[in-house]
Amino acid sequence: MLVENTGARTDRPGGRGSAGPPATGRGSTRRHVVGAAAITALGGLLFGYDTGVVSGALLFLKNQFGGLSSFQQELVTSLLLIGAMIGALGAGRVADRIGRRPTILITALVFVVGVLLAAFAPTYWTLLIARIVIGLAVGAASMTVPLYIGEVAPPRMRGGLVSLNQLAITGGILLSYLIDYGLAGTANWRLMFGLAAIPAALLFAGILTQKESPHWLIRQGREDEARAVLRRLRDGDIDAEVADVKEVTATRAGGRDLLARGIRPALWVGVLLAVFQQVTGINTIIYYAPSLLAGAGLGNSAALLANVVNGAVNVGMTIVAIRLLDRTGRRPLLLAGTAGMAVGMIITAVAFLGGAQLHGWVAFLGIAGLLVYTGSFAVGLGPVFWLMIAEIYPLRIRGQAMSVATIANWGANFVVTISFLTLLNAVTPKGAFFLFAFLSLVALAYFAKRVPETKGRSLQEIERELGGRAPTAR
Ligand code: BGC
């Protein structure tokens, strides 16, 4: 399924690393790389599941603990996002300091603790604490997973492999909808939360079988270990990659400073991709589509069904993106996808022109608009944001810089999520959807001008280009 692409500097065909035993065969290399990415992507599954599960769980939770007000319900949803900001803040530093692998191990443990605390919460307050703890792990996973996969993957497969994370996120969201739906008859919200302990335990056990990121090892001066890892993960010349990583690590003096002149352009690209990913409205659809459609007169089961279809389109189009990212490149998908988001939002807004109620074919038009929007997000901005922030930062500050972009993403998510219902009241659905369409067009103009192409190039080459000057569209 993963498309390969040649021409990357560190992936020259033919050459075997001159140091140490020859590299393993192509098949086993591929198995190791894909295996590492798939295991790590369980962190993405947990991200998707834990953010998605609450929409269904709330239906039953609201009658618990003596009855929860709307505000108390909002807290259950949004405290996870606050926890995620804190988790992303801490994880970058920790990953740069103690390594990517131990950071993911700790993250998996925090997932287990948080999920079990939520499942067995004796009081409302315990549940809130559990949601913050889960959020810490979600935030940490959201940046350490693409970070680790990005460094383990050979450039020719990096787009597809890092985006396995986005596939896992969308798969986790869909799984949570299906489990919510399946358990609805039992009203067992504790089990809805608790089932996430299984992938969390699998992530912990899986990462135990994996090696540390070779790039991080080189940066620590542990070159022999890095070479041993690289020989498992590459078919070609590992000397070039080791030399490349050493060079960018050695020559970027002052790179510790995130605001250093050379770093700033890449920092802006990451932060603006993060903010645009959220302010164009994806999570208002992911978290609120059932309420929106039910409110438009669709009936609960039709609304839930439309939601499941939307979740499936999200997964399906992410698979399309994975197939294309290393073939067409990131920019064409990002630009086409963002344009498609604007179109989808305009269609949805037009459906709501006649008022907040949708009848007959207009209801289909509204749902079609949402599907176009979600599918376009899934093929572009969804995967491309997480992929690019794993690609555009210099190694010595990669963890911290990814933290900044990730915090911006969770912060923007929080602001949009917490204000959406107020926005709906203030400007009606059509106003909100036109606003998201407009913001998608603003995002499109920015991406066209500023976001570089990173397909098939080594992380070190990208670093050299972005390091000295503002990134240019290619
Ligand atoms: C975003 C999430 C969103 C998900 C939807 C991710 O890339 O960061 O906020 O819920 O995509 O598929």
Residues whose N, C-alpha, C, O or C-beta is under 5 A from the ligand:
A	BS01	BGC	T170 I286 G382
